[in-house]
């Protein structure tokens, strides 16, 4: 089973394409954050939820489900 369920995450964004783009962008940011940890730069936002998962995409889905990441429709 996928946690959180895709239906729950899809309700937050409204469209599948929006969900894919939002989750991919956030997963890239999370991955970049973990890669720059040893350098001490601090240019990326850390994960906004406590997660047992080590995969950036799973963490991104958890953030979307918790309403920590929202869609900016102005872009």
C-alpha positions as CSV (number, residue, x, y, z in Angstrom):
1,X,0.0,0.0,0.0
2,X,1.1,3.5,-0.8
3,X,1.1,5.9,2.2
4,X,-0.6,8.3,1.9
5,X,-3.2,7.0,-0.5
6,X,-3.1,8.5,-3.9
7,X,-6.8,9.5,-3.7
8,X,-6.0,11.6,-0.6
9,X,-3.2,13.4,-2.2
10,X,-5.1,13.9,-5.5
11,X,-7.9,15.7,-3.5
12,X,-5.3,18.3,-2.5
13,X,-4.3,19.2,-6.0
14,X,-7.4,18.5,-8.1
15,X,-5.7,17.2,-11.2
16,X,-3.3,14.3,-11.9
17,X,-0.9,16.4,-13.9
18,X,-0.7,19.1,-11.2
19,X,0.0,16.4,-8.7
20,X,2.8,14.9,-10.8
21,X,4.5,18.3,-11.4
22,X,4.1,19.4,-7.8
23,X,5.5,16.2,-6.3
24,X,8.4,16.0,-8.8
25,X,9.4,19.6,-8.1
26,X,9.3,19.1,-4.3
27,X,11.1,15.7,-4.5
28,X,13.9,17.4,-6.4
29,X,14.1,20.1,-3.8
30,X,14.2,17.5,-1.0
31,X,16.9,15.5,-2.8
32,X,19.0,18.7,-3.3
33,X,18.6,19.5,0.4
34,X,19.9,16.1,1.5
35,X,22.8,16.3,-1.0
36,X,23.9,19.7,0.3
37,X,23.7,18.9,4.0
38,X,27.4,18.3,4.5
39,X,28.4,21.5,2.7
40,X,26.7,23.8,5.2
41,X,25.2,26.0,2.6
42,X,21.5,25.8,3.6
43,X,20.0,26.9,0.3
44,X,17.1,24.5,0.3
45,X,14.0,24.0,2.5
46,X,14.2,20.8,4.6
47,X,11.3,18.3,4.6
48,X,8.3,19.8,6.3
49,X,6.9,16.5,7.8
50,X,8.5,13.9,10.0
51,X,8.7,10.8,7.8
52,X,10.0,7.3,8.1
53,X,10.6,7.1,4.4
54,X,14.0,7.8,2.9
55,X,12.7,8.5,-0.6
56,X,12.2,12.1,-1.6
57,X,9.1,11.4,-3.7
58,X,7.4,9.7,-0.8
59,X,8.3,12.6,1.5
60,X,6.9,15.0,-1.1
61,X,3.6,13.1,-1.2
62,X,3.4,13.2,2.6
63,X,3.9,16.9,2.6
64,X,1.2,17.4,0.0
65,X,-1.2,15.2,2.0
66,X,-0.5,17.3,5.1
67,X,-1.1,20.6,3.2
68,X,2.5,21.7,3.8
69,X,3.0,22.2,0.0
70,X,0.3,23.9,-2.1
71,X,-0.2,24.7,-5.7
72,X,0.6,28.2,-6.8
73,X,-1.8,28.9,-9.6
74,X,-0.3,32.2,-10.5
75,X,2.6,30.6,-12.5
